[in-house]
Amino acid sequence: MDQGADRALSERAPNSRPQIGGVRDTFAPWEDPAAHPLVRFEGVSKAFGDTAAVTGVDLSIYGSEFFALLGPSGCGKTTLMRMLAGFETPDAGRILLEDRDIAADPPHRRPVHMMFQAYALFPHLSVAQNIGFGLKRQGAPRREIADRVEEMLALVKLEGMGKRRPDQLSGGQRQRVALARAIAPRPRILLLDEPMAALDKKLRDETQFELMTLQQTLGMTFMIVTHDQDEAMVVADRIAVMREGRIVQVGRPGEVYEAPADRYVAGFIGDVNLFEGRVTTSEGGRVRLVGDDGTFEAEGAGPVGESAWIAVRPEKVEVHTDPPPPGVNVLAGRVHDYGYLGDWTTYLVEIAPGRLVRVARANTTRTVARPLGCGDAAWLTFAPSSAVVLTR
Amino acid sequence: MKRDRAGLAAIVPFLWLALFFAFPFLLVAKLSLSDTALAMPPYTPRIDWSQGLAGVQAFLAALDGETYGRLTQDRLYLDAYLSSLRIAATGTGLLLLIGYPIAYGISRFRPAVRNALVMAVVLPFWTSFLIRIYAWIAILKPAGVLNAALSALHLPPVDILNTETAVILGLVYAYLPFMVLPLYAVLDKQDDSLIEAAQDLGSTPLSAFWRVTFPLSIPGAAAGGLLCFIPMAGEFVIPDLLGGSDTLMLGKVIWTEFFSNRDWPAASAVAIVLLATLIVPILLFEREQAKVLRA
């Protein structure tokens, strides 16, 4: 980030939430029963022909929140967002903005602006005219528009680019113009439809952090739609995971990752190893499960005598070259394959014919030689507190 | 190696242009600088190849711009010239007004219907052009279909065959696809999310059309306009069949000079003047296009 942008950001900082750090942990209006949501979806459903796109969605989004809708393509997340923008009408249910049902409002009368996936910049207008478009429609005076456009250009680090045409900009610059254009008229909530999909990986990583900083600086409510779990994890205060038109789980990134609601969420967010078995005991916050792969213990509760799954993340599994003492959560196998990623090495350990367990080890030292190679015997262990039990 | 082959490929359009445009053009230009003569073909000078280089020099020396001087002396040419441009401009204006809503309407349908409608626009081309214009005579003649329809509605009859109105009607009818297709091409290509973005930022659907759809369709309108204006200005068949003797257009003047008066130099000079006039809008259009491409 260059100096100009630092200045632009810090100037507006006092009247908004404090910068990152501890904020993320204390900002939790959804836990406060007195807090009032900015946007509420109540039993919203939408079908296109015979295909149900969104089914019975209930969701509350709070002021100044950075909310992510996460799911694979076709899960209904974009439809849900487009209903809030006014481009689709719900078949059932209500959408409330500040307690008012906005069903009858056409898109141009909603104080909700959208940053489009392919940016949808007006190619015949300059960058400044693009950014000023919404303000002009609001009938703002010429001077005020000019000032606000300058302010926006500074905010997205595009000072002096106002006279250019969109096709004279790089992909990253176009993305920031699209962002500035949607923010300029001060929407009550900003919708971002796959905002980084068109950027390369390196730029995407930088932009994620910039977007997060920008949102906290402005104190504006953001709702992002993405299929990229990393993106949702980095930027969002809360994530709603969607599947086939329904919301499966809503929670902080950490909650969704460490305490997934079901196998679908566990598998969609990050990698996971699942061990199926029958619950033998469930007491004192511990579950014991016996399955084909062995006996496992995890934190949580489960129905005794029924099927369940133990889920453990690859980075929480320990690898040993010597057999550990027998007990729960112990697996024996051979290294089937490994992938060196620089910061991490991922091992695939075959514990039974065709049964691969994924283990990730951080490469904390500069050793090029691996302790384990393909075909080596390996033993895997994990702590009960590192695993969760899933019943769905 | 690869470069050479690309160069070779570039020769093909070059040869094509040389053979079918540059060579005939030079021929007409040469004719326009010649004088009429009672001979076959009816003009002088002609190159006497038996004299070799001296023959060519003698030929070049005999060329002059006298025919162009004759064009300025007779009001007929100027009148025909202005009336051609006026009729072509009126026709182009009407085509824009009629063609734009048609093209826009087609682009709003779902793809399957869209293709059928484009087909419908092009369909008349499958019938002979001449037959379609003769059909207009049958419609417009005093006892024709139009007047039968008017009298059935208890309206007074109109007599528009052999008038400029009939010519413009015929031109608009015949050239409509040339206006609709380029307009449809730009409107169809337009990203719908631009309209959504405009509405999202506070534009009513109507204002989104005027601020986004319309300005972005101007290249299509310009292409359609040129595609119609240029051939319409030199059109011969439609004014001849529907316009009678009252309608003055350059296409007819060229025909009369060439076949009735056997004044090949005058016919060629008129053709050259028309071409020179029409090249100006083409060049302007090209420059605009180049500007857009460079940006």
Interface residues (C-beta under 8 A of the other chain):
Chain A: A85 G86 F87 P106 P107 H108 R109 V112 H113 M114 F116 Q117 A118 A120 L121 F122 P123 H124 F133 G134 R137 Q138 R165 D167 Q168 R181 A182 P185
Chain B: D191 S193 L194 E196 A197 A198 Q199 D200 L201 G202 S203 T204 S207 V212 P215 L216 A295
